[in-house]
Amino acid sequence: IGLVVVGCGEGGDSPSSEACAHVVDAEIERSADGTYDVSATVSSGDTGWDKYADAWEVRDEDGTVLGVRELLHPHVDEQPFTRSLSEVEIPDGVARVILAARDSVEGFCGDEFEVAVP
């Protein structure tokens, strides 16, 4: 389980890969209370407040959003960067989750990362 590439094409109305925010690594750990701590490493073409990775999501295989980590500032000089989200509730029976990052201009268009739920 690892990188899940989604459409981030070079043609039509799709943004280029460089314009997107990509999840390039992820870790998940079960907490004592039964929730999960999730960390995502994001690589993005942040240019400043006008364009930056502004969030990432934890989704189940059906696309249901289980958690959102808002990113409150650009990471121009810190690429890639890793941020965590605690107390994510993942329902029993979900074997893996998918993490996707959002660009403030392009939205969700980059590579996603799939990780097994321990």
PyMOL commands that set and color helices and strands:
alter all, ss='L'
color gray80, all
select helices_A, chain A and resi 17-19
alter helices_A, ss='H'
color red, helices_A
select strands_A, chain A and resi 3-4+21-30+36-44+53-59+65-70+81-88+96-103+112-116
alter strands_A, ss='S'
color yellow, strands_A
deselect
rebuild
show_as cartoon
